[in-house]
């Protein structure tokens, strides 16, 4: 006790050290037991996973083979459909000289103007294939490749209008391309095509309109999509019976026409002499008005607004293996 009293600092330090050692011994023993328990649980789970890896996967091999076969068939159908659209993907849009593009634009404009003139159809006064911006200026060299692709597509459209014999092309509007504003086109991750929209306002009969719309789907190198169409009849009043146009059939007299007339006169004279009264057939009933109007309907001129997209299909994507 005297030593402790004389060495209080040292004795206190020894006591504290002993207490801390006891605490450390307690927690180390406890943590060692927890570690052992956790390691045993981990080893057990690891053995379960390792044994599960050796078990054949669900479903059965028969069902798995059936699914693989169905996926392979589906992939083949997609590839067949993709190959069918291959002609509409087009070649790489390589830029050309701005002056060369302008020359082709002028040549196409002259060709379309002559075609419309032969059919006595009317074009807008400032008609320039929808590329009126380049009447007095050259296109940017970086945009000429894309512009040329669109020009070839527009030429197909105007040729189809001419062949359908529309009465007038009232208006043409083409949305500017990104390349014309020094921008770069970036396709969306899931995009399958790039679209070049434009609008047409035409004046045509129902027959001409039907022929034009049908012809857009018959092209094998350009793919057009009609986004919307608005049709208005220029004739605000309903058709009249007097507007009907009938085909006149030529009547050829029979060789015995004179003999038939002579026989008819004798028969009539005999009836008069006998004093008999006979019923005279009534004249044919008036023609059905609905059939007459059928000769008129569809012959009126229509004002038509079409919004059309020229689609350039992007390169096909590789499908994942089934």
C-alpha positions as CSV (number, residue, x, y, z in Angstrom):
1,X,0.0,0.0,0.0
2,X,2.9,2.3,0.8
3,X,4.3,1.7,-2.7
4,X,1.0,2.6,-4.3
5,X,0.7,5.7,-2.2
6,X,4.2,6.7,-3.0
7,X,3.8,5.8,-6.8
8,X,0.3,6.9,-7.5
9,X,1.0,7.8,-11.1
10,X,2.7,4.5,-12.0
11,X,0.1,2.4,-10.1
12,X,-2.7,4.3,-11.9
13,X,-1.1,3.7,-15.2
14,X,-0.7,0.0,-14.5
15,X,-4.3,-0.2,-13.4
16,X,-5.6,1.5,-16.5
17,X,-3.5,-0.7,-18.7
18,X,-4.8,-3.8,-17.1
19,X,-8.3,-2.7,-17.5
20,X,-7.8,-1.9,-21.2
21,X,-6.2,-5.3,-21.8
22,X,-9.2,-7.0,-20.2
23,X,-11.6,-5.0,-22.4
24,X,-9.6,-5.8,-25.5
25,X,-9.5,-9.5,-24.6
26,X,-13.3,-9.5,-24.2
27,X,-14.0,-7.8,-27.5
28,X,-11.4,-9.9,-29.4
29,X,-13.0,-13.1,-28.1
30,X,-16.4,-11.9,-29.0
31,X,-15.4,-10.7,-32.5
32,X,-13.5,-13.9,-33.1
33,X,-16.7,-15.9,-32.4
34,X,-18.7,-13.6,-34.7
35,X,-16.2,-13.9,-37.5
36,X,-16.2,-17.7,-37.1
37,X,-20.0,-17.7,-37.3
38,X,-20.1,-15.5,-40.4
39,X,-17.4,-17.5,-42.1
40,X,-19.3,-20.7,-41.5
41,X,-22.4,-19.1,-43.0
42,X,-20.5,-17.8,-46.0
43,X,-18.9,-21.2,-46.6
44,X,-22.3,-22.8,-46.4
45,X,-23.8,-20.3,-48.9
46,X,-20.8,-20.8,-51.2
47,X,-21.2,-24.6,-51.2
48,X,-24.9,-24.1,-52.1
49,X,-24.0,-21.8,-55.0
50,X,-21.3,-24.2,-56.2
51,X,-23.6,-27.2,-56.1
52,X,-26.4,-25.2,-57.9
53,X,-24.0,-24.4,-60.8
54,X,-23.8,-28.0,-61.5
55,X,-27.6,-28.5,-61.8
56,X,-29.0,-28.2,-65.4
57,X,-30.8,-24.8,-65.8
58,X,-34.6,-24.5,-65.9
59,X,-36.4,-25.0,-68.3
60,X,-35.6,-28.4,-69.6
61,X,-33.3,-28.9,-72.5
62,X,-36.2,-29.6,-74.8
63,X,-37.9,-26.3,-74.0
64,X,-34.6,-24.5,-74.2
65,X,-34.0,-25.9,-77.7
66,X,-37.5,-24.9,-78.7
67,X,-37.0,-21.3,-77.6
68,X,-33.6,-21.1,-79.4
69,X,-35.3,-22.4,-82.6
70,X,-38.1,-19.8,-82.3
71,X,-35.6,-17.0,-81.8
72,X,-33.6,-18.1,-84.8
73,X,-36.7,-18.2,-86.9
74,X,-37.7,-14.7,-85.7
75,X,-34.2,-13.4,-86.5
76,X,-34.4,-14.9,-90.0
77,X,-37.7,-13.1,-90.7
78,X,-36.3,-9.8,-89.5
79,X,-33.3,-10.2,-91.7
80,X,-35.5,-11.0,-94.7
81,X,-37.6,-7.9,-94.1
82,X,-34.4,-5.8,-93.7
83,X,-33.1,-7.1,-97.0
84,X,-36.3,-6.2,-98.7
85,X,-35.7,-2.6,-97.7
86,X,-32.1,-2.6,-98.8
87,X,-32.7,-0.7,-102.1
88,X,-34.1,2.2,-100.1
89,X,-31.0,2.6,-98.0
90,X,-29.2,4.3,-100.8
91,X,-25.5,4.8,-101.3
92,X,-23.3,7.0,-99.2
93,X,-24.2,10.7,-99.5
94,X,-21.0,12.0,-100.9
95,X,-20.8,15.8,-101.4
96,X,-20.3,17.3,-104.9
97,X,-19.2,20.6,-106.1
98,X,-21.8,23.4,-105.3
99,X,-21.8,24.4,-109.0
100,X,-22.4,20.8,-110.1
101,X,-25.4,20.6,-107.8
102,X,-26.8,23.9,-109.2
103,X,-26.4,22.6,-112.7
104,X,-28.3,19.4,-111.9
105,X,-31.0,21.4,-110.2
106,X,-31.5,23.6,-113.2
107,X,-31.6,20.6,-115.5
108,X,-34.2,18.9,-113.4
109,X,-36.3,22.1,-113.3
110,X,-36.3,22.4,-117.0
111,X,-37.3,18.8,-117.5
112,X,-40.2,19.1,-115.1
113,X,-41.3,22.4,-116.6
114,X,-41.4,20.8,-120.1
115,X,-43.4,17.8,-118.8
116,X,-46.0,20.1,-117.2
117,X,-46.2,22.3,-120.3
118,X,-46.9,19.3,-122.5
119,X,-49.9,18.3,-120.3
120,X,-51.0,22.0,-120.1
121,X,-50.5,22.0,-116.3
122,X,-49.6,25.1,-114.4
123,X,-46.5,25.5,-112.2
124,X,-45.8,28.3,-109.7
125,X,-44.0,31.3,-111.2
126,X,-40.9,30.9,-109.1
127,X,-40.8,27.1,-109.4
128,X,-37.4,25.7,-108.7
129,X,-38.1,22.2,-107.4
130,X,-38.5,23.4,-103.9
131,X,-34.9,24.7,-103.8
132,X,-35.7,28.3,-104.5
133,X,-33.0,29.4,-102.0
134,X,-30.4,28.4,-104.6
135,X,-31.7,30.4,-107.5
136,X,-29.2,33.1,-106.8
137,X,-26.6,31.4,-104.5
138,X,-24.6,28.2,-104.3
139,X,-25.2,25.5,-101.8
140,X,-22.7,24.8,-99.1
141,X,-20.3,22.1,-100.1
142,X,-20.9,20.1,-97.0
143,X,-24.7,19.9,-97.8
144,X,-24.6,19.1,-101.5
145,X,-24.6,15.3,-101.0
146,X,-27.8,15.3,-98.9
147,X,-29.4,18.0,-101.1
148,X,-28.7,15.9,-104.2
149,X,-30.4,12.9,-102.7
150,X,-33.5,15.0,-101.8
151,X,-33.4,16.5,-105.3
152,X,-33.6,13.1,-106.9
153,X,-36.5,12.2,-104.7
154,X,-38.4,15.4,-105.5
155,X,-37.8,14.8,-109.2
156,X,-39.7,11.5,-108.9
157,X,-42.6,13.3,-107.2
158,X,-42.9,15.9,-109.9
159,X,-42.7,13.3,-112.7
160,X,-45.5,11.4,-111.0
161,X,-47.6,14.6,-110.8
162,X,-47.0,15.2,-114.5
163,X,-47.9,11.6,-115.5
164,X,-51.0,11.8,-113.4
165,X,-52.0,14.9,-115.4
166,X,-52.8,17.2,-112.4
167,X,-54.1,20.6,-113.4
168,X,-51.8,22.7,-111.3
169,X,-49.0,22.6,-108.8
170,X,-50.1,25.5,-106.6
171,X,-47.3,25.5,-103.9
172,X,-44.3,23.5,-102.8
173,X,-42.6,23.9,-99.5
174,X,-39.4,22.0,-98.5
175,X,-38.1,22.1,-94.9
176,X,-34.4,23.1,-94.8
177,X,-31.9,20.5,-93.9
178,X,-29.6,20.6,-90.9
179,X,-26.6,20.6,-93.2
180,X,-27.9,23.9,-94.8
181,X,-27.5,25.6,-91.4
182,X,-24.0,24.2,-90.7
183,X,-25.4,21.5,-88.4
184,X,-24.6,17.7,-88.4
185,X,-27.3,15.1,-88.5
186,X,-27.1,12.6,-85.6
187,X,-29.5,9.6,-85.7
188,X,-31.2,8.6,-82.6
189,X,-30.2,5.3,-81.1
190,X,-33.3,3.5,-82.2
191,X,-33.9,5.4,-85.5
192,X,-34.2,3.3,-88.6
193,X,-34.5,6.2,-91.2
194,X,-33.9,9.8,-91.8
195,X,-36.9,11.8,-93.1
196,X,-36.9,14.7,-95.5
197,X,-40.4,16.4,-95.2
198,X,-42.0,18.6,-97.8
199,X,-45.5,19.9,-98.6
200,X,-47.4,20.0,-101.9
201,X,-50.6,21.9,-102.7
202,X,-52.0,20.6,-106.0
203,X,-55.2,21.0,-108.1
204,X,-56.4,17.8,-109.7
205,X,-59.4,15.5,-110.4
206,X,-60.1,12.5,-108.2
207,X,-58.7,10.2,-110.9
208,X,-55.4,12.2,-111.1
209,X,-55.0,12.3,-107.3
210,X,-55.6,8.6,-107.0
211,X,-53.0,7.9,-109.7
212,X,-50.5,10.2,-108.1
213,X,-50.8,8.7,-104.6
214,X,-50.6,5.2,-106.0
215,X,-47.5,5.9,-108.0
216,X,-45.6,7.0,-104.9
217,X,-45.7,3.4,-103.7
218,X,-44.4,1.9,-106.9
219,X,-40.9,3.4,-106.9
220,X,-38.1,0.9,-106.2
221,X,-35.4,3.3,-105.2
222,X,-37.2,6.1,-103.3
223,X,-39.4,5.5,-100.2
224,X,-42.2,8.0,-99.6
225,X,-44.5,8.3,-96.6
226,X,-47.7,10.3,-96.9
227,X,-48.0,11.8,-93.4
228,X,-51.3,13.8,-94.0
229,X,-53.6,14.7,-96.8
230,X,-56.4,17.3,-96.9
231,X,-58.9,17.3,-99.8
232,X,-61.4,20.1,-100.7
233,X,-63.8,20.1,-103.6
234,X,-63.5,23.3,-105.5
235,X,-67.1,23.0,-106.6
236,X,-69.2,24.3,-103.7
237,X,-72.5,23.4,-105.2
238,X,-73.8,19.9,-105.8
239,X,-73.6,18.5,-109.4
240,X,-76.6,18.8,-111.7
241,X,-78.1,16.3,-114.0
242,X,-77.2,18.6,-116.9
243,X,-73.5,18.2,-116.0
244,X,-73.6,14.5,-116.9
245,X,-71.5,13.3,-119.8
246,X,-72.7,10.1,-121.6
247,X,-71.0,8.1,-124.2
248,X,-72.9,8.2,-127.5
249,X,-73.1,4.7,-129.0
250,X,-73.1,4.7,-132.8
251,X,-76.2,2.9,-134.2
252,X,-75.8,1.0,-137.4
253,X,-79.0,0.3,-139.4
254,X,-79.7,-3.4,-140.1
255,X,-79.7,-4.5,-143.7
256,X,-83.4,-5.2,-143.6
257,X,-84.3,-1.8,-142.1
258,X,-86.4,-0.8,-145.1
259,X,-88.2,-4.1,-145.2
260,X,-89.0,-3.8,-141.5
261,X,-90.3,-0.2,-141.9
262,X,-92.5,-1.4,-144.9
263,X,-93.8,-4.3,-142.8
264,X,-94.6,-2.0,-139.9
265,X,-96.6,0.3,-142.2
266,X,-98.6,-2.7,-143.6
267,X,-99.3,-3.9,-140.1
268,X,-100.5,-0.4,-139.0
269,X,-102.7,-0.1,-142.0
270,X,-104.3,-3.5,-141.3
271,X,-105.1,-2.4,-137.8
272,X,-106.7,0.8,-139.0
273,X,-108.8,-1.1,-141.6
274,X,-110.0,-3.6,-139.0
275,X,-110.9,-0.8,-136.6
276,X,-109.3,-2.6,-133.7
277,X,-107.8,-0.6,-130.8
278,X,-104.5,-1.8,-129.5
279,X,-102.6,-0.6,-126.4
280,X,-99.6,1.5,-127.4
281,X,-96.6,0.8,-125.3
282,X,-95.7,3.7,-122.9
283,X,-92.4,5.5,-123.4
284,X,-89.6,4.3,-121.2
285,X,-89.4,5.8,-117.8
286,X,-87.1,8.7,-117.1
287,X,-83.5,7.6,-116.3
288,X,-82.7,7.2,-112.7
289,X,-81.1,10.5,-111.4
290,X,-78.7,8.6,-109.2
291,X,-77.2,6.9,-112.2
292,X,-77.0,10.2,-114.0
293,X,-75.1,11.8,-111.1
294,X,-72.7,8.9,-111.1
295,X,-71.5,10.2,-114.4
296,X,-70.6,13.5,-112.7
297,X,-69.3,12.7,-109.3
298,X,-65.5,12.4,-109.3
299,X,-65.1,14.7,-112.2
300,X,-64.8,17.8,-110.1
301,X,-61.5,19.4,-109.5
302,X,-60.0,19.2,-106.0
303,X,-57.6,21.3,-104.0
304,X,-55.3,18.9,-102.2
305,X,-52.6,19.5,-99.5
306,X,-50.2,16.7,-98.9
307,X,-47.4,16.4,-96.4
308,X,-44.9,13.8,-97.5
309,X,-41.7,12.4,-96.1
310,X,-38.9,11.2,-98.3
311,X,-37.2,8.5,-96.1
312,X,-33.6,7.5,-96.3
313,X,-33.2,4.2,-94.5
314,X,-30.2,4.0,-92.2
315,X,-27.7,1.1,-92.3
316,X,-29.2,-2.1,-90.9
317,X,-28.1,-3.0,-87.3
318,X,-26.6,-6.3,-86.4
319,X,-29.1,-8.5,-84.4
320,X,-27.9,-10.2,-81.3
321,X,-27.4,-14.0,-81.4
322,X,-30.4,-15.9,-80.1
